[in-house]
Amino acid sequence: MTVVQGAFERPQDLPASPMKIMFVFILGAFFEFLNQTLMNIALPHIMQDFDITASTAQWLVTAYLLVNGVLVPISAFLMHTYSTRSLFLTAMGAYFVGSLVAGFSPTFHVLLAGRVLQAVGAGLMMPLMMAVFLTIFPPEQRGKAMGVMGLALILAPALGPTLSGWIVEYAHWRMLFFLFLPFILVDIFLAVLWLGPIIPITRPKWDPLGAFFAVVGFGSLLYGTSEAGTKGWGDAEVLTTIVLGVLFVGFFVLRSLTQDTPLLEFRVFRSPVFTLGLLIGSLATFAMYSAMVLLPLYLQTIRGFTPLEAGLLLLPGSLVMGLFSPVAGALFDRFGPRPLAFFGFLITLITTYAFSHLTLETTYEHLIWLYTLRGIGLGFYMMPLMAVGMNYLPQSLQSHGTAMQNTIRMVAGSVGTSFLVTVMSQATKAHLGSSADALSGPVRSEIFAQVVHGMASLGVPIPLAQNALSLQLFGTVQKAAFVAGINDAFRVSFWILFVPLFLTFLLPRRARPEVPPSELST
């Protein structure tokens, strides 16, 4: 493969300074990633305005996930076919137009179309940004660069629920689409000035059959696993789409292994460090969704906090997570991945165990401190795990490495979310059944009768007293069962986290190999 003239080869060939290029990407990525978590809190209001059901409104989230899942596996091909500036402007342009379409949408279907356009931008942005940073920064500076990238990757989605709750409560959900448009226009202008050919353009051959396998495979797999949490893993639609996804992903892998220039290069797995880092990162992604998914359910469904109050509780931990990411990146360049990853996982493990002991009286302040401490742990291991795997890949495979990392972690996050929601649901049903059996005993029946007669002596009619007490008992039992189910899901997450904790001892001591990695043989 020949490199097109004008592609970046030496630092002085860059169209602008690395810091300017980084600023353009961080600014654009921040708003695109922020958009990922804005919708959940606004869904009830959108359902009311468009008179649609919850399952219909959920497509605003599902469609976004699917478009991301389809674009990421083919992002390596796109990065070596089109210039960095063209892809960045396409991503930001799609986000801008999608925001306008969604903001002015007269119907739900128009809103969904705008949301899909936004997802096109986000699907291109993440792998493109990672590949560019790996290209413009030498290995000894990549930890710091990836750490700064964590500000957009971690901080922006974490701010989404709080910001969305505030906007929905004090303005209108359409402002979610209009608020950031001026910043996007500024970033597009800066991209025109500062971006150019950065990632070498090699014009790989387009593989339509491989693309078909990737789209159907990863799209079906992500859809099936995302629906499993609500419909159950035994649902016919869920099983069908997951089996279809696994089958076509298998076809895609076989196709990629037989092509000279595959859409996604599986030779990256010939690097043991890349494979180990991706395995640890995927298990961490699988388990870290416990607090991100279960805690909002506990706060809003059980404790009755508003979306804004729930978002504010999670905000300090999210800020700490984002702010510690650059710190961890700098430490990674100096001390390597092993101590940082172990320390981060240890904190995450301890806080996950603490979260498995929630009660109906757990204080707001206690939850804030726990989640903030957990954010420190996540901030210490997320970026080092991504950076070390890429440092041990040759330059020619790093665009494929970023695409592979994002694809696998996306699937792991979807599976992890649905799995933990399923554990919580099944455990809640079991605890509710046990509580109902306990309430039906003769001692409880006698106490119930005494309370009813006591209320009757105060002038409350017996039927009314029975109904009121039954409702109160059932509500209390139901809440207690829900909390117990959430605690069980946290315990499962706690045991899963032991696996990546011990795997950190297999990570290399160095942030990068002493000798730059050469081409991996086929």
C-alpha positions as CSV (number, residue, x, y, z in Angstrom):
1,M,0.0,0.0,0.0
2,T,1.4,3.4,-1.0
3,V,0.9,6.5,1.1
4,V,-0.7,9.4,-0.7
5,Q,1.5,12.4,-1.0
6,G,0.8,15.0,1.7
7,A,0.0,12.5,4.5
8,F,1.7,13.2,7.8
9,E,5.1,11.6,8.0
10,R,7.1,13.8,10.4
11,P,6.1,16.3,13.2
12,Q,6.9,19.2,11.0
13,D,4.5,17.9,8.3
14,L,1.5,18.5,10.6
15,P,-1.0,21.1,9.4
16,A,-1.0,22.8,12.8
17,S,0.6,22.2,16.2
18,P,-0.4,19.1,18.1
19,M,-2.0,21.2,20.8
20,K,-4.2,23.0,18.3
21,I,-5.2,19.7,16.7
22,M,-6.0,18.3,20.2
23,F,-8.1,21.3,21.1
24,V,-10.2,20.9,18.0
25,F,-10.9,17.3,18.6
26,I,-11.5,17.6,22.4
27,L,-14.0,20.5,21.8
28,G,-15.9,18.6,19.2
29,A,-15.8,15.3,21.0
30,F,-17.0,16.8,24.2
31,F,-20.3,18.0,22.8
32,E,-20.8,14.9,20.7
33,F,-20.2,12.5,23.7
34,L,-22.3,14.8,25.9
35,N,-25.2,14.1,23.6
36,Q,-25.1,10.3,24.3
37,T,-26.6,10.7,27.8
38,L,-28.9,13.7,27.3
39,M,-32.0,11.8,26.1
40,N,-32.8,9.4,28.9
41,I,-34.2,12.0,31.3
42,A,-36.1,13.9,28.5
43,L,-37.9,10.7,27.2
44,P,-41.0,11.2,29.4
45,H,-41.5,14.7,28.2
46,I,-41.0,13.7,24.6
47,M,-43.5,10.9,25.0
48,Q,-46.1,13.4,26.3
49,D,-45.5,16.0,23.5
50,F,-45.6,13.4,20.7
51,D,-48.2,11.1,22.4
52,I,-46.0,8.0,22.0
53,T,-45.4,4.9,24.1
54,A,-42.2,4.3,26.1
55,S,-41.1,1.5,23.7
56,T,-41.4,3.9,20.8
57,A,-39.5,6.7,22.6
58,Q,-36.7,4.3,23.5
59,W,-35.8,4.1,19.9
60,L,-34.1,7.5,20.3
61,V,-31.6,5.8,22.5
62,T,-31.5,2.4,20.7
63,A,-31.1,3.9,17.2
64,Y,-28.2,6.0,18.5
65,L,-26.5,2.9,19.8
66,L,-27.0,0.9,16.6
67,V,-25.6,3.6,14.3
68,N,-22.5,3.9,16.5
69,G,-22.2,0.1,16.5
70,V,-22.4,0.0,12.7
71,L,-19.9,2.8,12.0
72,V,-17.1,2.0,14.5
73,P,-16.1,-1.4,12.9
74,I,-15.6,0.3,9.5
75,S,-14.0,3.4,10.8
76,A,-10.4,2.1,10.1
77,F,-11.3,1.8,6.4
78,L,-12.8,5.4,6.4
79,M,-9.7,6.8,8.1
80,H,-7.4,5.4,5.5
81,T,-9.7,6.4,2.6
82,Y,-10.6,10.0,3.4
83,S,-8.6,12.8,4.9
84,T,-8.7,13.5,8.6
85,R,-10.2,16.9,8.0
86,S,-12.9,15.5,5.7
87,L,-14.0,12.9,8.3
88,F,-13.9,15.4,11.2
89,L,-16.0,17.9,9.2
90,T,-18.4,15.1,8.2
91,A,-18.8,14.1,11.9
92,M,-19.4,17.6,13.1
93,G,-21.6,18.5,10.2
94,A,-23.8,15.5,10.8
95,Y,-24.0,16.4,14.5
96,F,-24.9,20.0,13.6
97,V,-27.6,19.2,11.0
98,G,-29.0,16.4,13.2
99,S,-29.3,18.8,16.1
100,L,-31.2,21.3,14.0
101,V,-33.5,18.6,12.5
102,A,-34.2,17.2,16.0
103,G,-34.7,20.6,17.6
104,F,-37.3,21.7,15.0
105,S,-38.9,18.2,14.6
106,P,-42.7,18.4,14.1
107,T,-43.1,14.6,14.5
108,F,-41.4,11.8,16.3
109,H,-40.1,10.3,13.1
110,V,-38.3,13.6,12.2
111,L,-36.8,13.7,15.7
112,L,-35.6,10.1,15.3
113,A,-34.0,11.0,11.9
114,G,-32.1,13.9,13.6
115,R,-31.0,11.6,16.3
116,V,-29.6,9.2,13.8
117,L,-27.6,12.0,12.1
118,Q,-26.2,12.9,15.5
119,A,-25.1,9.3,16.0
120,V,-23.3,9.3,12.7
121,G,-21.1,12.1,14.0
122,A,-20.4,10.3,17.3
123,G,-19.7,7.0,15.6
124,L,-17.0,8.6,13.6
125,M,-15.5,10.9,16.3
126,M,-14.2,8.4,18.9
127,P,-12.0,6.1,16.7
128,L,-10.9,9.1,14.6
129,M,-9.8,11.1,17.7
130,M,-7.9,8.2,19.2
131,A,-6.1,7.4,15.9
132,V,-5.1,11.1,15.4
133,F,-3.7,11.4,18.9
134,L,-1.7,8.2,18.4
135,T,-0.3,9.7,15.2
136,I,0.6,13.2,16.3
137,F,2.1,12.2,19.7
138,P,5.1,10.0,20.2
139,P,4.7,7.0,22.5
140,E,6.4,8.7,25.4
141,Q,3.6,11.4,25.4
142,R,0.6,9.3,24.6
143,G,-0.4,8.7,28.2
144,K,-0.9,12.5,28.7
145,A,-2.7,12.8,25.4
146,M,-5.0,9.9,26.1
147,G,-5.6,11.3,29.6
148,V,-6.7,14.6,28.2
149,M,-8.9,12.7,25.8
150,G,-10.6,11.3,28.9
151,L,-12.0,14.7,29.7
152,A,-14.2,14.3,26.7
153,L,-14.7,10.5,26.8
154,I,-15.6,10.3,30.5
155,L,-16.6,13.8,31.7
156,A,-19.0,14.7,28.9
157,P,-21.4,11.7,29.1
158,A,-21.2,11.9,32.9
159,L,-22.4,15.5,32.8
160,G,-25.3,14.6,30.5
161,P,-27.9,13.5,33.1
162,T,-27.4,16.5,35.3
163,L,-27.5,19.0,32.5
164,S,-30.5,17.3,30.9
165,G,-32.4,17.3,34.2
166,W,-31.8,21.0,34.7
167,I,-32.8,21.9,31.1
168,V,-35.9,19.7,31.2
169,E,-36.9,21.1,34.6
170,Y,-36.4,24.8,33.9
171,A,-36.7,25.0,30.1
172,H,-37.8,22.7,27.3
173,W,-36.3,19.4,26.0
174,R,-35.8,21.0,22.5
175,M,-33.0,23.2,24.1
176,L,-31.0,20.0,24.5
177,F,-30.4,20.2,20.7
178,F,-30.0,24.0,20.3
179,L,-27.8,24.8,23.3
180,F,-24.4,23.7,21.9
181,L,-24.8,24.7,18.3
182,P,-22.7,27.9,18.6
183,F,-19.8,25.9,20.0
184,I,-20.1,23.4,17.1
185,L,-19.9,26.2,14.6
186,V,-16.7,27.6,16.2
187,D,-15.1,24.1,16.2
188,I,-16.0,23.6,12.5
189,F,-14.3,26.9,11.7
190,L,-11.2,25.9,13.7
191,A,-11.1,22.5,12.0
192,V,-11.1,24.2,8.6
193,L,-8.1,26.3,9.7
194,W,-6.1,23.7,11.5
195,L,-6.8,20.3,10.3
196,G,-5.4,18.6,7.2
197,P,-4.0,15.2,6.2
198,I,-2.8,13.6,9.4
199,I,-3.5,9.8,9.2
200,P,-1.8,8.3,6.1
201,I,-4.2,7.6,3.3
202,T,-3.6,4.2,1.8
203,R,-6.8,3.7,-0.2
204,P,-7.7,0.2,1.0
205,K,-10.1,-1.8,-1.2
206,W,-13.7,-1.6,-0.2
207,D,-15.2,-5.0,0.8
208,P,-19.0,-4.8,0.4
209,L,-19.6,-8.3,1.7
210,G,-17.5,-7.7,4.8
211,A,-19.3,-4.4,5.4
212,F,-22.7,-6.3,5.1
213,F,-21.5,-8.9,7.6
214,A,-20.3,-6.1,10.0
215,V,-23.5,-4.0,9.8
216,V,-25.9,-7.0,10.3
217,G,-23.7,-8.7,12.9
218,F,-22.8,-5.8,15.2
219,G,-26.1,-4.1,14.7
220,S,-28.1,-7.2,15.6
221,L,-25.8,-8.0,18.5
222,L,-26.1,-4.6,20.0
223,Y,-29.8,-4.4,19.5
224,G,-30.4,-7.9,21.1
225,T,-28.3,-7.3,24.1
226,S,-29.7,-3.8,24.7
227,E,-33.3,-5.1,24.6
228,A,-32.5,-8.1,26.9
229,G,-32.5,-5.9,30.0
230,T,-36.2,-5.0,29.5
231,K,-37.6,-7.9,27.6
232,G,-35.5,-10.7,29.2
233,W,-32.9,-12.9,27.7
234,G,-35.5,-15.6,26.9
235,D,-37.6,-13.3,24.7
236,A,-37.9,-14.6,21.1
237,E,-36.9,-11.3,19.5
238,V,-33.9,-10.9,21.8
239,L,-32.7,-14.5,21.2
240,T,-33.2,-14.2,17.4
241,T,-31.2,-11.0,17.1
242,I,-28.4,-12.1,19.4
243,V,-28.0,-15.4,17.5
244,L,-28.1,-13.6,14.2
245,G,-25.6,-11.1,15.5
246,V,-23.1,-13.8,16.7
247,L,-23.5,-15.7,13.4
248,F,-22.8,-12.6,11.2
249,V,-20.0,-11.4,13.4
250,G,-18.5,-14.8,12.9
251,F,-18.9,-14.4,9.1
252,F,-17.2,-11.0,9.4
253,V,-14.2,-12.4,11.3
254,L,-13.8,-15.2,8.8
255,R,-14.1,-12.8,5.9
256,S,-11.5,-10.4,7.5
257,L,-9.0,-13.2,8.0
258,T,-9.1,-14.1,4.3
259,Q,-8.8,-10.6,2.9
260,D,-5.5,-8.8,2.1
261,T,-7.0,-5.5,3.2
262,P,-9.9,-6.2,5.5
263,L,-12.2,-3.5,6.9
264,L,-11.1,-4.4,10.4
265,E,-7.7,-6.0,10.9
266,F,-7.8,-8.9,13.3
267,R,-4.0,-9.1,13.3
268,V,-4.1,-6.7,16.2
269,F,-4.8,-9.7,18.5
270,R,-1.4,-11.1,17.6
271,S,-0.1,-8.5,20.1
272,P,-0.4,-10.1,23.6
273,V,-0.4,-6.7,25.3
274,F,-3.2,-5.3,23.1
275,T,-5.3,-8.4,23.7
276,L,-4.7,-8.4,27.4
277,G,-5.5,-4.6,27.7
278,L,-8.7,-5.0,25.7
279,L,-9.8,-8.0,27.8
280,I,-9.2,-6.2,31.1
281,G,-10.9,-3.0,29.7
282,S,-13.9,-5.0,28.4
283,L,-14.4,-6.7,31.8
284,A,-14.1,-3.3,33.5
285,T,-16.6,-1.8,31.1
286,F,-18.9,-4.7,31.8
287,A,-18.8,-4.3,35.5
288,M,-18.5,-0.5,35.8
289,Y,-22.0,0.0,34.5
290,S,-23.3,-1.3,37.8
291,A,-23.1,2.1,39.4
292,M,-24.0,4.0,36.2
293,V,-27.2,2.0,35.7
294,L,-28.3,0.7,39.1
295,L,-27.6,3.8,41.2
296,P,-30.0,6.1,39.2
297,L,-32.7,3.4,39.5
298,Y,-32.2,3.3,43.3
299,L,-32.2,7.1,43.6
300,Q,-35.3,7.9,41.5
301,T,-37.4,4.8,41.8
302,I,-36.8,3.9,45.5
303,R,-35.7,7.1,47.2
304,G,-37.9,9.4,45.1
305,F,-35.2,11.9,44.1
306,T,-35.9,14.0,41.1
307,P,-33.7,13.5,37.9
308,L,-31.9,16.7,38.7
309,E,-31.2,15.6,42.3
310,A,-30.0,12.2,41.1
311,G,-27.8,13.9,38.5
312,L,-26.3,16.3,41.1
313,L,-25.4,13.3,43.3
314,L,-23.5,11.7,40.5
315,L,-21.8,14.9,39.3
316,P,-18.9,15.1,41.8
317,G,-17.8,11.5,41.0
318,S,-18.1,12.2,37.3
319,L,-16.0,15.4,37.6
320,V,-13.4,13.6,39.6
321,M,-13.3,10.7,37.1
322,G,-12.7,13.1,34.2
323,L,-10.1,15.3,36.1
324,F,-8.1,12.3,37.3
325,S,-7.8,11.0,33.7
326,P,-5.1,13.5,32.7
327,V,-3.3,12.8,36.0
328,A,-3.4,9.1,35.3
329,G,-2.1,9.7,31.8
330,A,0.9,11.6,33.1
331,L,1.7,8.9,35.7
332,F,1.2,6.2,33.0
333,D,4.0,7.7,30.9
334,R,6.3,7.6,34.0
335,F,5.4,4.4,35.9
336,G,3.6,2.2,33.3
337,P,0.1,0.7,33.4
338,R,0.4,-2.0,36.1
339,P,0.4,0.0,39.3
340,L,-2.2,2.5,38.0
341,A,-4.6,-0.2,36.8
342,F,-4.2,-2.2,40.1
343,F,-4.8,0.9,42.2
344,G,-7.8,1.9,40.2
345,F,-9.4,-1.5,40.2
346,L,-8.8,-1.9,44.0
347,I,-10.7,1.4,44.7
348,T,-13.5,0.3,42.3
349,L,-13.7,-3.1,43.9
350,I,-14.0,-1.6,47.4
351,T,-16.6,1.0,46.4
352,T,-18.6,-1.7,44.5
353,Y,-18.7,-3.8,47.7
354,A,-19.9,-0.7,49.7
355,F,-22.7,-0.1,47.1
356,S,-23.9,-3.7,47.7
357,H,-25.1,-2.6,51.2
358,L,-27.6,0.0,50.3
359,T,-30.7,0.5,52.5
360,L,-33.8,2.6,52.4
361,E,-32.1,5.0,54.8
362,T,-28.6,5.3,53.1
363,T,-27.8,9.1,53.3
364,Y,-27.4,11.3,50.3
365,E,-24.0,12.4,51.5
366,H,-22.8,8.8,51.9
367,L,-23.7,8.0,48.3
368,I,-21.9,11.2,47.1
369,W,-18.7,10.2,48.9
370,L,-18.9,6.6,47.6
371,Y,-19.5,7.6,44.0
372,T,-16.8,10.2,44.1
373,L,-14.2,7.7,45.4
374,R,-15.3,5.3,42.7
375,G,-14.7,8.0,40.1
376,I,-11.1,8.2,41.3
377,G,-10.7,4.5,40.7
378,L,-12.2,4.6,37.2
379,G,-10.1,7.6,36.3
380,F,-6.9,5.8,37.2
381,Y,-7.4,2.7,35.0
382,M,-9.5,3.6,32.0
383,M,-7.0,5.6,29.9
384,P,-3.9,3.6,30.8
385,L,-5.6,0.4,29.6
386,M,-6.4,2.0,26.3
387,A,-3.0,3.6,25.9
388,V,-0.9,0.5,26.7
389,G,-2.5,-1.7,24.1
390,M,-2.1,0.9,21.4
391,N,1.6,1.5,22.3
392,Y,2.4,-2.1,21.7
393,L,0.8,-2.1,18.2
394,P,2.8,-1.0,15.1
395,Q,1.8,2.4,13.6
396,S,0.1,0.8,10.6
397,L,-2.4,-1.1,12.8
398,Q,-3.3,1.6,15.2
399,S,-6.4,2.8,13.3
400,H,-7.6,-0.8,13.4
401,G,-6.7,-1.1,17.1
402,T,-8.8,2.0,17.9
403,A,-11.7,0.6,15.9
404,M,-11.4,-2.8,17.6
405,Q,-11.2,-1.3,21.1
406,N,-14.3,0.8,20.6
407,T,-16.3,-2.0,19.0
408,I,-15.5,-4.6,21.7
409,R,-16.1,-2.1,24.6
410,M,-19.4,-1.0,23.1
411,V,-20.6,-4.6,23.0
412,A,-19.3,-5.2,26.5
413,G,-21.1,-2.2,27.8
414,S,-24.4,-3.2,26.2
415,V,-24.1,-6.8,27.5
416,G,-23.0,-5.6,30.9
417,T,-26.0,-3.2,31.2
418,S,-28.6,-5.8,30.2
419,F,-27.0,-8.5,32.3
420,L,-26.9,-6.5,35.5
421,V,-30.5,-5.2,35.0
422,T,-31.6,-8.9,34.5
423,V,-29.8,-9.9,37.7
424,M,-31.5,-7.1,39.6
425,S,-34.9,-7.9,38.2
426,Q,-34.7,-11.6,39.0
427,A,-33.3,-11.0,42.4
428,T,-36.0,-8.5,43.1
429,K,-38.7,-11.0,42.2
430,A,-37.1,-13.6,44.5
431,H,-36.9,-11.2,47.4
432,L,-40.5,-10.1,46.9
433,G,-41.7,-13.7,46.9
434,S,-39.8,-14.4,50.1
435,S,-41.2,-11.3,51.8
436,A,-44.8,-12.1,50.7
437,D,-44.4,-15.6,52.2
438,A,-43.1,-14.1,55.5
439,L,-46.0,-11.6,55.6
440,S,-48.5,-14.4,55.3
441,G,-47.5,-16.1,58.5
442,P,-49.8,-16.3,61.5
443,V,-47.7,-14.0,63.7
444,R,-47.7,-11.3,61.0
445,S,-51.5,-11.8,60.5
446,E,-52.1,-11.3,64.2
447,I,-50.0,-8.1,64.3
448,F,-51.9,-6.9,61.2
449,A,-55.2,-7.5,62.9
450,Q,-54.1,-5.7,66.1
451,V,-53.0,-2.6,64.1
452,V,-56.3,-2.5,62.2
453,H,-58.3,-2.7,65.4
454,G,-56.2,0.0,66.9
455,M,-56.9,2.3,63.9
456,A,-60.6,1.4,64.2
457,S,-60.6,2.5,67.8
458,L,-59.5,5.9,66.6
459,G,-62.5,6.1,64.3
460,V,-61.1,4.8,61.1
461,P,-63.5,2.4,59.3
462,I,-62.1,-1.2,59.4
463,P,-62.2,-1.7,55.5
464,L,-60.4,1.6,55.0
465,A,-57.8,0.7,57.7
466,Q,-57.2,-2.7,56.1
467,N,-56.7,-1.2,52.7
468,A,-54.4,1.6,53.9
469,L,-52.3,-0.8,56.0
470,S,-52.1,-3.4,53.2
471,L,-50.9,-0.7,50.7
472,Q,-48.3,0.6,53.1
473,L,-47.0,-2.9,53.8
474,F,-46.9,-3.8,50.2
475,G,-45.1,-0.6,49.2
476,T,-42.5,-1.1,52.0
477,V,-42.0,-4.7,51.0
478,Q,-41.7,-3.9,47.3
479,K,-39.1,-1.1,48.0
480,A,-37.1,-3.4,50.3
481,A,-37.1,-6.2,47.7
482,F,-36.0,-3.7,45.0
483,V,-33.1,-2.5,47.1
484,A,-32.1,-6.1,47.9
485,G,-32.2,-6.9,44.1
486,I,-29.9,-3.9,43.4
487,N,-27.5,-5.0,46.2
488,D,-27.4,-8.5,44.6
489,A,-26.5,-7.0,41.2
490,F,-23.7,-4.9,42.8
491,R,-22.4,-8.1,44.5
492,V,-22.3,-9.9,41.1
493,S,-20.4,-6.9,39.7
494,F,-18.0,-7.0,42.7
495,W,-17.1,-10.6,42.0
496,I,-16.6,-9.9,38.3
497,L,-14.2,-7.1,39.1
498,F,-11.8,-9.6,40.8
499,V,-10.9,-11.0,37.3
500,P,-9.5,-7.7,35.8
501,L,-7.9,-6.9,39.2
502,F,-5.7,-10.0,39.1
503,L,-5.1,-9.7,35.3
504,T,-3.4,-6.3,36.0
505,F,-0.4,-8.3,37.3
506,L,0.1,-9.6,33.7
507,L,0.4,-6.1,32.3
508,P,3.8,-4.9,31.2
509,R,5.8,-2.7,33.6
510,R,6.6,-0.3,30.8
511,A,4.2,2.1,29.2
512,R,5.7,1.2,25.8
513,P,8.2,-1.4,24.4
514,E,11.9,-0.6,24.4
515,V,12.0,-1.3,20.7
516,P,9.1,0.1,18.5
517,P,6.8,-2.8,17.5
518,S,7.2,-4.1,14.0
519,E,4.6,-5.4,11.6
520,L,2.6,-8.3,12.9
521,S,2.9,-11.3,10.6
522,T,-0.2,-12.7,9.1
